[in-house]
Amino acid sequence: MDLVSGKIAQSEDEVWVQSSGLRFPANHYPFRGPPSVGHLVILGVRPENVHATLGDRKVSTTLGVDAWISNGENMGPDLIVFYEYHDTKLIGRFLKISEKPSSGEQIRVWMDCAGCSIFCQSTGQRL
């Protein structure tokens, strides 16, 4: 699971995890209690929920991130991509991709937060 440090932020009708200037959508997330603004959290996104294209995913739960590719490994029809954004090292599993990105290349990856997990930074408990 990719782990991104951040904090809970919200407006009247929107909740998100704020991290390095990015707003990871969390309106859909089934919080166990009311989200607390400023609460330090870890957002967990599975590599299979990181995509090379937006495709038909919901814009309301997906965030485009400009990332630097550090490595890519072919795994049959899939490509495991190691990438970084703002000093955070992450992994994506791109399915049936036609062009393999090169090391050092900057690309946009799409993180689908629909199946994400959000944890308290201090306790590790799922929120």
Residue frames as qw, qx, qy, qz and C-alpha x, y, z in Angstrom:
[[0.000, 0.890, 0.456, 0.000, 0.00, 0.00, 0.00],
 [0.351, 0.463, -0.039, 0.813, 1.23, 3.50, -0.84],
 [0.408, -0.687, -0.477, 0.365, 1.30, 5.65, 2.29],
 [0.231, 0.569, 0.102, 0.782, 0.99, 9.44, 2.06],
 [0.298, -0.400, -0.528, 0.687, 1.27, 11.71, 5.13],
 [0.038, -0.476, -0.315, -0.820, -1.20, 14.55, 5.39],
 [0.076, 0.187, 0.613, -0.764, -3.94, 16.13, 7.46],
 [0.129, 0.616, 0.774, 0.064, -7.71, 16.27, 7.32],
 [0.034, 0.171, -0.038, -0.984, -9.18, 19.41, 5.78],
 [0.139, 0.537, 0.825, 0.110, -12.75, 20.29, 4.96],
 [0.147, -0.103, -0.117, -0.977, -15.12, 22.92, 3.73],
 [0.593, 0.017, 0.279, -0.755, -18.91, 23.02, 4.11],
 [0.896, 0.221, 0.101, -0.371, -19.52, 20.18, 1.69],
 [0.773, 0.486, -0.395, 0.106, -16.12, 18.60, 1.07],
 [0.697, -0.622, 0.351, 0.060, -13.55, 16.55, 3.02],
 [0.759, 0.561, -0.296, 0.143, -10.04, 15.79, 1.80],
 [0.788, -0.437, 0.066, 0.428, -6.54, 14.81, 2.93],
 [0.231, 0.956, -0.181, 0.017, -4.13, 17.71, 2.37],
 [0.820, -0.318, 0.279, 0.387, -0.56, 16.68, 1.52],
 [0.451, -0.233, 0.391, 0.767, 2.20, 18.77, -0.07],
 [0.201, 0.339, -0.182, -0.901, -0.28, 21.11, -1.70],
 [0.325, -0.073, -0.801, -0.497, -2.47, 18.27, -3.05],
 [0.568, -0.083, 0.364, -0.733, -6.05, 17.55, -2.04],
 [0.153, 0.008, -0.975, -0.162, -6.78, 13.82, -1.98],
 [0.552, -0.290, -0.237, -0.745, -10.59, 13.40, -2.09],
 [0.124, 0.005, -0.919, 0.375, -12.18, 11.83, 1.00],
 [0.527, -0.070, 0.050, -0.845, -15.90, 12.73, 0.76],
 [0.793, 0.025, -0.493, -0.356, -16.67, 9.11, 0.00],
 [0.354, 0.257, -0.816, 0.377, -14.65, 7.74, 2.93],
 [0.660, -0.539, -0.451, -0.266, -16.64, 5.94, 5.68],
 [0.083, 0.479, -0.557, 0.673, -15.09, 7.69, 8.69],
 [0.443, -0.308, -0.818, 0.202, -15.87, 5.92, 11.98],
 [0.190, -0.716, -0.435, 0.512, -16.57, 9.29, 13.58],
 [0.287, 0.949, 0.126, -0.033, -16.80, 12.88, 12.35],
 [0.723, 0.306, -0.070, 0.615, -13.52, 13.90, 10.64],
 [0.392, -0.824, -0.124, 0.389, -11.50, 16.41, 12.67],
 [0.452, 0.860, -0.069, 0.226, -9.92, 19.27, 10.71],
 [0.000, 0.829, -0.514, 0.220, -6.13, 19.32, 11.14],
 [0.873, -0.301, 0.377, -0.077, -5.94, 15.70, 12.34],
 [0.084, 0.626, -0.724, -0.275, -2.61, 14.26, 11.14],
 [0.898, 0.142, 0.324, -0.260, -3.26, 11.17, 9.04],
 [0.212, -0.314, 0.810, 0.447, -1.74, 8.62, 6.69],
 [0.737, 0.406, -0.001, -0.541, -3.64, 8.03, 3.45],
 [0.465, -0.213, 0.835, 0.202, -3.25, 4.51, 2.10],
 [0.680, 0.524, -0.120, -0.499, -3.77, 3.85, -1.63],
 [0.829, -0.062, 0.538, 0.138, -3.19, 0.40, -3.11],
 [0.210, -0.390, 0.588, 0.677, -0.81, 0.19, -6.12],
 [0.221, 0.335, 0.839, 0.369, -3.59, -1.29, -8.28],
 [0.068, 0.860, 0.485, -0.140, -5.55, 1.95, -7.69],
 [0.127, -0.708, 0.269, 0.640, -2.81, 4.06, -9.30],
 [0.707, 0.501, 0.488, 0.102, -3.35, 4.39, -13.04],
 [0.432, -0.077, 0.374, 0.817, -1.59, 5.71, -16.13],
 [0.103, -0.309, -0.425, -0.845, -4.82, 7.33, -17.40],
 [0.398, -0.035, 0.387, -0.831, -8.00, 8.70, -15.86],
 [0.102, -0.144, -0.953, -0.248, -10.06, 6.31, -17.99],
 [0.413, -0.513, -0.518, -0.546, -13.60, 5.85, -16.77],
 [0.424, -0.282, -0.654, 0.559, -12.85, 6.45, -13.09],
 [0.165, -0.889, -0.426, -0.039, -14.91, 8.94, -11.08],
 [0.312, 0.604, -0.154, 0.717, -13.36, 12.40, -11.06],
 [0.492, -0.739, 0.034, -0.459, -14.83, 12.94, -7.56],
 [0.855, -0.484, 0.182, 0.030, -12.59, 10.22, -6.05],
 [0.849, 0.191, 0.130, 0.476, -9.53, 10.44, -8.34],
 [0.158, -0.926, 0.141, 0.313, -6.57, 12.81, -8.17],
 [0.768, 0.558, -0.076, 0.305, -3.99, 13.44, -10.89],
 [0.548, -0.758, 0.217, 0.279, -0.44, 13.69, -9.53],
 [0.553, 0.751, -0.351, 0.087, 2.66, 14.75, -11.48],
 [0.813, -0.488, 0.310, 0.071, 5.31, 12.22, -10.51],
 [0.217, 0.718, -0.642, -0.157, 8.89, 11.32, -11.40],
 [0.982, 0.056, -0.147, -0.100, 9.50, 7.73, -12.51],
 [0.314, -0.713, 0.627, 0.012, 12.41, 6.06, -10.76],
 [0.095, -0.229, 0.946, 0.209, 11.94, 2.57, -12.25],
 [0.775, 0.154, -0.001, -0.613, 9.48, 0.30, -14.02],
 [0.227, -0.234, 0.944, 0.054, 9.25, -3.49, -14.12],
 [0.619, 0.062, -0.491, -0.609, 7.25, -5.55, -16.60],
 [0.361, -0.075, 0.856, -0.361, 5.13, -8.18, -14.89],
 [0.354, 0.409, 0.828, 0.148, 3.44, -9.93, -17.78],
 [0.171, 0.682, 0.485, 0.521, 0.81, -7.57, -19.21],
 [0.334, -0.919, -0.208, 0.036, 1.16, -5.23, -16.22],
 [0.479, 0.513, -0.274, 0.657, 3.84, -2.69, -15.40],
 [0.569, -0.687, -0.318, 0.322, 4.93, -2.03, -11.82],
 [0.323, 0.712, -0.030, 0.623, 6.06, 1.61, -11.65],
 [0.546, -0.501, -0.336, 0.581, 8.13, 3.10, -8.85],
 [0.203, 0.688, 0.191, 0.669, 7.64, 6.86, -8.71],
 [0.367, -0.331, -0.433, 0.754, 8.09, 9.86, -6.44],
 [0.013, -0.767, -0.275, -0.579, 6.22, 13.02, -5.70],
 [0.277, -0.805, 0.195, -0.487, 7.38, 15.55, -3.05],
 [0.001, -0.507, 0.794, -0.335, 9.95, 13.19, -1.44],
 [0.742, -0.055, 0.517, -0.422, 7.34, 10.42, -1.13],
 [0.107, 0.282, -0.884, -0.357, 8.21, 7.12, -2.84],
 [0.715, 0.179, 0.360, -0.572, 5.20, 5.28, -4.21],
 [0.212, -0.078, 0.916, 0.330, 4.33, 2.26, -6.36],
 [0.630, 0.338, 0.055, -0.697, 1.73, 1.94, -9.10],
 [0.461, 0.044, 0.866, 0.188, 0.50, -1.09, -11.00],
 [0.407, 0.451, -0.220, -0.763, -0.42, -0.07, -14.53],
 [0.677, 0.189, 0.707, -0.076, -2.59, -2.59, -16.33],
 [0.626, 0.486, 0.534, 0.295, -2.14, -3.26, -20.04],
 [0.007, -0.876, 0.094, 0.473, -0.11, -0.11, -20.73],
 [0.803, 0.565, 0.114, 0.153, 1.21, 0.29, -24.26],
 [0.442, 0.696, -0.290, 0.486, 4.20, 2.57, -23.55],
 [0.739, -0.429, -0.334, 0.398, 6.56, 2.03, -20.63],
 [0.046, -0.986, 0.091, -0.129, 7.64, 5.32, -19.01],
 [0.694, 0.380, -0.385, 0.475, 11.41, 5.80, -18.67],
 [0.605, -0.505, -0.329, 0.520, 13.38, 6.34, -15.48],
 [0.284, -0.252, -0.005, 0.925, 13.67, 10.06, -14.76],
 [0.075, -0.377, -0.552, -0.740, 10.58, 10.86, -16.83],
 [0.225, 0.158, 0.491, -0.826, 7.81, 12.98, -15.32],
 [0.228, -0.295, -0.778, -0.505, 4.31, 11.68, -15.94],
 [0.506, -0.248, 0.200, -0.802, 0.84, 12.24, -14.54],
 [0.231, -0.113, -0.965, 0.058, -0.51, 9.31, -12.54],
 [0.524, -0.394, -0.198, -0.729, -4.11, 9.01, -11.41],
 [0.083, 0.060, -0.876, 0.471, -4.71, 7.91, -7.83],
 [0.534, -0.411, -0.508, -0.537, -8.19, 6.48, -7.32],
 [0.058, -0.269, 0.656, -0.702, -8.97, 7.15, -3.67],
 [0.715, -0.227, -0.259, -0.609, -12.34, 5.34, -3.76],
 [0.908, -0.212, -0.360, 0.015, -10.84, 2.30, -2.02],
 [0.289, 0.562, -0.495, 0.595, -8.36, 4.18, 0.15],
 [0.651, -0.535, -0.488, 0.227, -7.77, 3.82, 3.87],
 [0.033, 0.766, -0.199, 0.610, -7.12, 6.70, 6.26],
 [0.749, -0.300, -0.485, 0.336, -5.16, 6.12, 9.45],
 [0.341, -0.939, 0.043, -0.025, -4.33, 8.30, 12.47],
 [0.504, 0.650, -0.466, 0.326, -0.60, 9.17, 12.34],
 [0.203, -0.588, 0.605, -0.498, -0.14, 8.90, 16.10],
 [0.699, -0.181, 0.578, -0.380, -2.08, 5.67, 16.84],
 [0.015, 0.211, -0.893, -0.397, -2.09, 3.88, 13.48],
 [0.369, 0.377, 0.785, -0.325, -5.83, 3.24, 13.93],
 [0.113, 0.356, 0.656, 0.656, -8.08, 3.36, 10.90],
 [0.173, 0.186, 0.274, -0.928, -10.37, 6.39, 11.08]]
